[in-house]
Amino acid sequence: MYFTEQHHAVREMVRAFAQTEVAPVAAHFDEEAKFPWENVRRMGELGLLGIPWSEELGGAGFDLTSYIIAIYEMAKVDASHAITISAHTTLGTSPIVYFGTPEQRRRFVPLLASGKVLGGFGLTEPDAGSDAGGTRTRAVRKNGHYVLNGTKRFITHGSVGEIFVVTAVTDPGKGTKGISSFILTKETSDLDAARRVGIGHDDSLRPLPGFRAGKKEDKLGWRASDTAELIFEDVEVPEENLLGEEGLGFINFMRTLDSGRIGIAALSLGLAEGAFEASLRYSTERKQFGQAIVNFQGVSFPLADMATEIEAGKHLLFAATRLAQEGRPFGKEAAMAKLFCSELSMRATLKAIQIHGGYGYTKDYPVERMMRDAKICEIGEGTSEVQRLVISRHLLRELAD
């Protein structure tokens, strides 16, 4: 009830790419914790890094549903490739599309939408996670520019990216209303690889002195996704790189996170369905006591539960997507989809390992990687506890109305 023929075509295209080009190498990149540059180049060539943006801005010109389908289908095979699409598009590009000036959109979005360079979103700090209002990075206006000092933590594409939107405090006395956002540029930390594959770097971007990547994180999951610190040391940011109005950075980033939650819901649901499909196949092939284990209720009942919850997750996900696509309020629905699907991904992947038995605990089967990839879905883009807080606040406002 949610899809058109175009949506089915996008799904089949992403599914084919994921199965033929991502699945054979996903375990390798996970084990080596290497960024999959060649596959990212192919994703750019296929238009997967600019799906919802207009052709005028270098994008594919498709709708939000097509974009969410791409994340969902990719995550069935590998979450690291899926988060590369999601973080680049929703977090790294959408703030410029929605809050930027015409000149900012013209300058930065085509590079991002085409996949020429990668983008990121700098909000989280060492002391500002769920409490994003606790931002400590400072931006002081001086002689026609802003001077930024501070550190961001756990930033997707922090090392490999070149265009970032980040928050910084411009007026400490105003709380969250004193936080502004900026567009910053740096050179990718993996310049040799970027030049080898022909994407990831653009000479037209001027790196801002003092802006650099810091420590690269060694993570439990999403290991082929690049995550690193961003460090600002007396970075002089031109006034024209202020994103939106001064003091609206926090508000605009919260709007961005609403959209990001739909993306993480799609990734989570894809993980759950990928684990379910792997378990269903395995249970028909694995034999014990003279028959396939799928014939035992101890296996078939968990599969039935997984399938039922996945169907419920689809409705939550694509109902929230439709609201966002139509320009209607969707914050509560996005939080519900993210909460349900992220926790489902954890339940489903654990059940998948149990169904696989001892084999599921080895790297010979993908469900082990899927379980590690699932955990962060309950943390990133707002923890499950934050989602419950968001949902309950919406409920109370609705009651008051």
Disulfide bonds with the S-S distance in Angstrom:
none
